[in-house]
Amino acid sequence: MNQAQTSSGPILTTDGVPLKVSLKKAERINKIRAFLLVSPLLIFILVTFLIPIGDMLARSIDDRQINTVFPKTFEVYKKWDRQDLPPEEVYKTMFFELKNSEGYSVGKASTRMNYSKSGWKSLLKKSKRKFKKIEEGPYKEKMIASDKKWGDPEYWKAIGQMVDPTTMGYYLNAVDLKFDSSKNIVQQKKNRRIYNKTWIKTFKVSVLVTFFCLILAYPISYLLATLPMKYSNLLMICVLLPFWTSLLVRTVAWMVMLQQKGVFNNLMVMAGLIADENRWQLMYNQTAVIIVMTQILLPFMVLPLYSVMKTISPTYMRAALNLGASPLHAFYKIYMPNSVPGVSAGCLLVFIIAIGYYITPELVGGKDGQMVGNWIAYHLKTTLNWGLCAALGAILLGVMTVLYWAYNKIVGIENIKLG
């Protein structure tokens, strides 16, 4: 007898283990095996996606690079009423912490202080050398004598923006706001209000590029889906051809075509459509960014549309026509609703790529075509303001998350199809 069952006892396996316990053990082993199979992918996502995003979010509020250099100064600074100049105690503490600190740490701190008030970096660098000659107080007078900036209240008030180890200042800066010396939120100076315009420009360009890609890709995808296979394959090669060419090469080719002495303007002059002295300015502006990005991102709209349109049976349209509908009405009522999943997928994909684009606006946009991605790259390479870079990236991530949530509520993310 392989299994034994009594009216009062459980069902047992051949080795005498209760069947329920054996099934739970087998299920647990299967779960462990499945987890081990997907663990390489989980580790890859963790290392390349989740950890960088977490680090970016942490950097966007981290202000410890200065708090660890001048901790005692910050403690006595908090007692100051922010009127006129600080007392002798603040000067004395700053003097000794600056004099005894390492050059590397002072460099990091001065970079951060420069974000709040330009001139701190050079002030600390010069003062650290001069302070070696000062042996005794009063330190306030001697520090001001060594550099008049130590007697400027605006420099001292700027420190008030950095007294806490965490800050929302980078996020405020990303939308043209800032903290004043009393931690009140105020607008940036007029000549420093650049980011709100950039945000508006970024969304405008992304929406226009998505719209133009949809207008161009829809008839192309329709042809690909309805033509005989030998012709549609040929057209598909033309669609995929840009993928086989370097993005940089394609962008440079557009620069040659769109410049005032380029191919397009030359053809317009030769055709007599414009005068030679009235050549169109199609480079280093938003127009160039929209044109080039539309061409580059067009395949990302065509492929989702084609993959969905290919699954739409031609009998639907024939049935509508047989029932008396005109071709245009049948297309509008039958074909277009069935292609909505492809439209959704293509628009979402193109918009997400466009909103964070960097190379094309950098090459063809000029000052008028700069987007948020260009400012992130600028601060990463030039100003080394990683906190502001992280804040800009976090806002971009947050906006896309909100748009994704809204899209899911209105359309339903389950309706997106890539084929």
Buried (B, 14 or more C-beta within 10 A) or exposed (E): EEEEEEEEEEEBBEEEEEEEEBEEEEEEEEEEEEEEEEEEEEEEEEEEEEEEEEEBBEBBBBBEBBBEBBEEBBEBBEEBEBEEBBEEBBBBBBBEBBEEBEEEBBBBBBBBBBBBBEBBBEBBEEBBEBBEEBEEEEBBEBBBEBBEBBBBEEBBBBBBBBBBBEBBBBBBBBBBBBBEBEEEEEEBEEEEEEBEEBBEBBBEBBBBBBBBBBEBBBEBBBBBBBEEEEEBEEBBEEBEEBEEEEEEEBBEBBBEBBBEEBEBBBEBBEEEEEEEEEBEEBBBBBBBBBBBBBBBBBBBBBBBBBBBBBEBEEEEBEEBBEEEBEEEEBBEEBBEEBBBBBBBBBBBBBBBBBBBBBBBBBBBBBEEBBBBBBBBBBBBEEEBBBBBBBBBBBBBBEBBEEBEEEBEEEBEEEEBBEE
